[in-house]
Amino acid sequence: MKTHRAFVLIVAAVLALNCCLSAGAVSAEEYFAIGMAYYDMGKFAEAEKWLNRAKAKDKTMSASEYNLGRIAFETGRYEDALKYFSSILKYDSNNVLALKAAAYTHIRIGDIEKAAALYDRVLALVPESADDGYNYALVLFAMKKYDEAEQVLKNHEIALLDNDDVLLLYARSQKEQGKPEAIDSYDKWLANNANAQVRYEYAQLLESHELYARALEEYRTAVSGLAAGSVDPSKPDIRFAIARLLLIADSGSNDGITELKGAVDDGFSDSEKVSGLLAEERIKAAHKEEIRTIITEMKRAADAAEAAAEAAKAAEAAETADNPEPDEENGEAAP
């Protein structure tokens, strides 16, 4: 339906254009209308042609430059997009649309510091914009400016009540600062959402504040809700976290060692993390001896896997030497 409307607009605009040509005058607005109709149809090359005509006809027509920038962005030409948006800002430094578009384009090309500076200008002009506040906070979070990200989100507390993405970023910003308030923020998010990765983060937060019983419950819930093949986190990762917690908080039982062996059997292979448990003063000596045995077995298994891989590689090389590829031109083995 949208494409049909755009086609009708093009026909009408071209008819009007013909009339204007016969009268000897064509306005930038008419070129612009045709360009935007092609844009709506997704025909960016045609849209660019007409928008460039509109821009040439009227140098102050920032709408043409803005939409040329959008086309460049949509077609992956991010540097070109920035040139268009920057051109607008040279003569209209407070153009919010251009500021936002330039900021988002800088994110795409990985220049988050410039994106942050532009979002700062956007929020100075439209401080009530929750969407822009969220984007700015995302950039600040990526820059590890967690306190600033939290503060930006605090300015949009109404949005925190209605937007799960905003609330989760708020919780994560607090967590990275080690704030206990993050527990309440995660609680609110998890009340309406089910996500094993977020629950795993929440369990880590609870553990860091020594709320071990709650942390253990959340780890177990996370591992039971994990999708098959999940990588971040993986099932072995969570089982290792459970093992670590049990070894520290329930030293009177062997459940931690049992869970650690289970994590290794499931594929946990980070021997450095397992070795790190030996430095934990709260783990009793008897369990540390068992941990040393597990580390030895892990290293032995890793060495065996490496040897098997080398043997397979050597066997493949030998087979290739015994059966060389035939020469493509004469069908004989190459010398």
C-alpha angles and dihedrals in degrees: 000000000000091000091049091052090048091051091051090050091051092051092048092046093049091050090050089046092054090052090050092048090054088051090048098242131096120176128218088237091062093050088047093051092054091047093052092047089056089045091056089052090053092244095135099169091056090043091053092051094055095040090052088053089051091049092048090049093052116020092193094058098115091173089069093051091045092054092044085056091051090052091049089050093048091051093049096253094130098163090054090048090054091051091057095046092045090050090057091048091054091069099022107035093173097053099134096196092053092045092052093045092049091048093051091047091053088054090054093053092044100250097130096162092061089044090054092051091052094047088051088058092046093054091047087059099038107020092167094063106113094184093055090044089055092049091048091049090050090055092047090049090052088052088052091243090137097161092053091047090053092049093051090051091048087062087064101046092146089061089052089067094053107028119068093192091057093046093050093050088048090052092047092049090053092045092054088055091050092242117162088215086075088075091065092045092053089045091056092048095047091049088073103024139057116208125145094207093053091045088052089053089049092051090051089051092051091048091051088056090048094247088141102165093052092042092053091050091051093047090053092047090049094051092047091051096045116124117240111270094015112165106182095070108005125199092252089052092056093043089053089051090051090049093050092049093049093047089054103035101032104036092151093072135054093231092107093056091045091052092046091053089048091052091052091047088052090055107274103153106165099118091176091063091047089049088051089066089069089068092055107106094200093064111090123241096247091057091048090058089054090047089055089053090051090050091052091050091048092052091047091051091047091051091049092050091049091049091049091051091050091048091051090049092050092047091051091050091049092050091050090051092050093046108036119189113264118250106262095220102049103015093242129121113273114251 
